[in-house]
Amino acid sequence: MIDKVYPDSAAAVADIPDGAVIMFGGFGDAGVAENLTRALADQGAKDLVAISNAAGQGERGLSMLFRNNQVRKVLASFPVPGQSDAFEERLKFGETELELIPQGTLVERMRAAAAGLGGIYTPTGVGTPVAEGKEVRVIDGRDYVLELPLPADYAILKARRGDPMGNVVYRMTARNFNPAMAAAARVTIIEVEERVEAGALDPERVDTPGIFVQRIVEGGHYERGWVE
């Protein structure tokens, strides 16, 4: 049996190099791999490109990396003002670059990367700064902008349960971005709250199959926990 379990978060992120492109899962509090992100902050990789829905929350998530000035650029949909002082400080002083991407476009660009597509055409962003410098094509009388695939070197994600083969189950809104990120990254690292034996997960309930996952680490419960 293939065993993808790593002993701890530090071991799971130890080889991430400077300049890596990393997808960070999460939607609000759900699906954020706190232990893995903290381990990456301790590991110290610099000049990172982060792809995420948000840009950190308070002292959590990506905020830990911004505080260390480890992120050169972030591609995000929802960097809410006031949520991450560390991110806003880096952005203010030009130490981090921000590229805003509409949420649906962000997910579809990931899916395009996972499927090996050359890009997608979407009406979202036509006539706005989002479309600047991009091909716009008329399809059936409507303008569409070409968006290129969005792959990553690594994905750092959180799941509710997982087995040693890498099959995982997310909980509720953690499914928003995490499955697409897992498929679009070259190396997917998932922190699970509960590790179960192979065969314990109902195949009909698996959200990301192990073929897309290279590393599993048991991270325990974040202090705010899950509500079962």
C-alpha positions as CSV (number, residue, x, y, z in Angstrom):
1,M,0.0,0.0,0.0
2,I,1.2,3.5,-0.8
3,D,1.8,5.5,2.4
4,K,1.9,9.3,1.9
5,V,1.9,10.2,5.6
6,Y,4.6,12.6,6.8
7,P,5.6,12.7,10.5
8,D,4.8,16.3,11.0
9,S,4.1,19.7,9.3
10,A,7.8,20.7,9.3
11,A,8.8,17.6,7.4
12,A,6.0,18.0,4.9
13,V,7.1,21.5,3.8
14,A,10.9,21.2,4.4
15,D,11.8,21.1,0.7
16,I,9.7,24.0,-0.5
17,P,12.3,26.3,-2.2
18,D,12.5,30.1,-2.5
19,G,10.4,31.4,-5.4
20,A,7.8,28.6,-5.3
21,V,4.3,29.1,-6.5
22,I,1.9,27.9,-3.8
23,M,-1.8,27.6,-3.6
24,F,-3.2,28.1,-0.1
25,G,-6.6,26.6,0.5
26,G,-9.4,28.0,2.5
27,F,-12.7,29.9,2.4
28,G,-13.0,32.1,5.5
29,D,-12.0,29.8,8.4
30,A,-12.7,26.6,6.5
31,G,-10.0,24.7,4.8
32,V,-7.0,26.8,6.0
33,A,-4.0,24.6,6.8
34,E,-2.8,26.5,9.9
35,N,-0.1,24.0,11.0
36,L,1.4,23.6,7.5
37,T,1.4,27.4,6.9
38,R,3.0,28.0,10.3
39,A,5.6,25.4,9.5
40,L,6.4,27.1,6.2
41,A,6.8,30.4,8.1
42,D,9.3,28.7,10.4
43,Q,11.0,27.1,7.4
44,G,11.6,30.5,5.9
45,A,11.3,30.1,2.1
46,K,11.3,33.5,0.5
47,D,10.1,35.2,-2.7
48,L,7.0,33.1,-2.8
49,V,4.0,33.5,-5.1
50,A,0.8,32.8,-3.2
51,I,-2.5,31.9,-4.8
52,S,-5.5,32.2,-2.4
53,N,-9.0,33.3,-2.0
54,A,-8.0,35.8,0.7
55,A,-4.8,37.3,1.9
56,G,-4.8,36.2,5.5
57,Q,-7.1,36.8,8.5
58,G,-5.8,38.5,11.6
59,E,-2.7,36.5,12.7
60,R,-3.8,33.4,10.8
61,G,-3.1,31.9,7.5
62,L,-1.1,33.9,5.0
63,S,-0.7,36.7,7.6
64,M,2.1,34.6,9.1
65,L,4.0,34.6,5.8
66,F,3.4,38.3,5.2
67,R,4.7,39.1,8.6
68,N,8.0,37.4,7.7
69,N,8.0,39.2,4.3
70,Q,8.1,35.8,2.5
71,V,5.5,36.6,-0.2
72,R,6.6,38.4,-3.3
73,K,3.2,38.3,-5.0
74,V,-0.3,37.2,-4.1
75,L,-3.1,36.3,-6.5
76,A,-6.3,36.6,-4.6
77,S,-10.1,37.2,-5.0
78,F,-11.0,38.6,-1.6
79,P,-8.3,40.4,0.3
80,V,-10.7,42.3,2.6
81,P,-9.4,45.6,4.0
82,G,-8.7,45.3,7.7
83,Q,-8.5,41.5,7.8
84,S,-4.7,41.2,7.6
85,D,-2.5,44.1,8.9
86,A,0.6,42.2,7.8
87,F,-0.6,41.9,4.2
88,E,-1.7,45.6,4.0
89,E,1.7,46.8,5.4
90,R,3.6,44.8,2.8
91,L,1.4,46.0,0.1
92,K,1.7,49.7,1.2
93,F,5.4,49.6,1.2
94,G,5.6,47.8,-2.2
95,E,7.1,44.6,-0.7
96,T,4.2,42.5,-2.0
97,E,2.4,42.7,-5.3
98,L,-1.3,42.0,-5.6
99,E,-3.2,40.6,-8.6
100,L,-7.0,40.6,-8.1
101,I,-8.8,37.7,-9.8
102,P,-12.6,37.2,-9.7
103,Q,-13.5,34.2,-7.6
104,G,-15.1,32.2,-10.4
105,T,-12.3,33.0,-12.8
106,L,-9.7,31.9,-10.2
107,V,-11.3,28.5,-9.8
108,E,-11.8,28.0,-13.5
109,R,-8.1,28.9,-14.2
110,M,-7.1,26.2,-11.7
111,R,-9.4,23.7,-13.3
112,A,-8.0,24.5,-16.7
113,A,-4.5,23.8,-15.4
114,A,-5.6,20.5,-13.9
115,A,-7.3,19.5,-17.2
116,G,-4.4,20.5,-19.4
117,L,-6.5,23.1,-21.2
118,G,-4.9,26.1,-22.9
119,G,-7.2,28.6,-21.2
120,I,-10.8,29.6,-20.8
121,Y,-13.0,32.3,-22.2
122,T,-15.2,34.2,-19.8
123,P,-17.4,37.3,-19.9
124,T,-16.3,38.2,-16.4
125,G,-14.0,41.2,-16.4
126,V,-14.7,42.4,-19.9
127,G,-14.4,46.2,-20.0
128,T,-12.6,46.4,-16.7
129,P,-8.9,46.5,-15.6
130,V,-9.1,42.7,-15.3
131,A,-9.1,42.4,-19.1
132,E,-6.3,44.8,-19.8
133,G,-3.6,43.2,-22.0
134,K,-5.7,40.1,-22.6
135,E,-7.3,38.7,-25.7
136,V,-11.0,39.5,-26.0
137,R,-13.0,37.5,-28.5
138,V,-16.6,37.8,-29.7
139,I,-18.4,34.5,-29.3
140,D,-22.1,34.3,-30.3
141,G,-22.3,38.1,-30.2
142,R,-20.9,38.5,-26.7
143,D,-17.4,39.6,-25.6
144,Y,-15.2,37.1,-23.7
145,V,-11.8,37.5,-22.2
146,L,-9.2,34.8,-22.5
147,E,-7.8,33.7,-19.1
148,L,-4.8,31.4,-19.0
149,P,-4.4,28.2,-16.9
150,L,-3.2,28.7,-13.3
151,P,-0.9,25.9,-12.1
152,A,1.2,25.8,-9.0
153,D,4.3,24.1,-7.7
154,Y,2.6,23.2,-4.4
155,A,-0.8,23.3,-2.8
156,I,-1.2,23.6,1.0
157,L,-4.6,22.5,2.0
158,K,-6.8,21.4,5.0
159,A,-9.2,18.5,5.1
160,R,-11.5,16.9,7.7
161,R,-10.4,13.3,7.2
162,G,-7.8,11.5,5.1
163,D,-6.2,8.1,4.7
164,P,-2.6,7.1,4.1
165,M,-3.1,6.9,0.4
166,G,-4.1,10.5,0.2
167,N,-7.9,10.2,-0.2
168,V,-9.5,13.1,1.7
169,V,-12.9,14.5,2.7
170,Y,-13.4,18.2,3.2
171,R,-16.1,19.8,5.4
172,M,-18.7,22.2,4.0
173,T,-17.2,25.4,2.6
174,A,-13.7,23.9,2.7
175,R,-14.7,22.3,-0.6
176,N,-14.9,25.7,-2.4
177,F,-11.3,26.0,-3.6
178,N,-9.4,23.0,-2.1
179,P,-10.4,20.3,-4.7
180,A,-9.5,22.5,-7.6
181,M,-6.2,23.5,-6.0
182,A,-5.3,19.9,-5.2
183,A,-5.7,19.0,-8.9
184,A,-3.8,22.0,-10.2
185,A,-0.7,21.7,-8.1
186,R,2.4,19.6,-8.9
187,V,2.8,18.6,-5.2
188,T,-0.3,18.7,-3.0
189,I,0.2,18.7,0.8
190,I,-2.9,18.2,2.9
191,E,-3.2,18.6,6.7
192,V,-6.0,16.4,8.0
193,E,-7.8,16.8,11.3
194,E,-8.3,13.0,11.5
195,R,-6.2,10.3,9.8
196,V,-8.1,7.1,9.2
197,E,-7.1,3.7,8.0
198,A,-7.1,2.9,4.3
199,G,-10.6,1.7,3.3
200,A,-12.3,3.6,6.1
201,L,-13.6,6.4,3.9
202,D,-16.7,5.9,1.9
203,P,-15.6,6.1,-1.8
204,E,-18.7,8.1,-2.6
205,R,-17.8,10.7,-0.1
206,V,-14.1,11.3,-1.1
207,D,-13.7,14.9,-2.4
208,T,-10.1,14.7,-3.5
209,P,-8.8,11.2,-4.5
210,G,-5.3,10.2,-3.6
211,I,-4.0,10.5,-7.2
212,F,-3.9,14.2,-6.7
213,V,-2.2,14.1,-3.2
214,Q,1.5,13.6,-2.6
215,R,1.7,14.3,1.2
216,I,-0.6,13.8,4.2
217,V,0.1,15.1,7.7
218,E,-2.2,14.9,10.7
219,G,-2.6,18.4,12.1
220,G,-5.1,18.1,14.8
221,H,-7.9,20.5,15.5
222,Y,-7.5,24.3,15.3
223,E,-8.6,26.0,18.5
224,R,-11.9,27.1,17.0
225,G,-12.5,23.6,15.9
226,W,-15.1,22.0,13.8
227,V,-18.8,21.7,14.6
228,E,-20.0,18.2,14.0
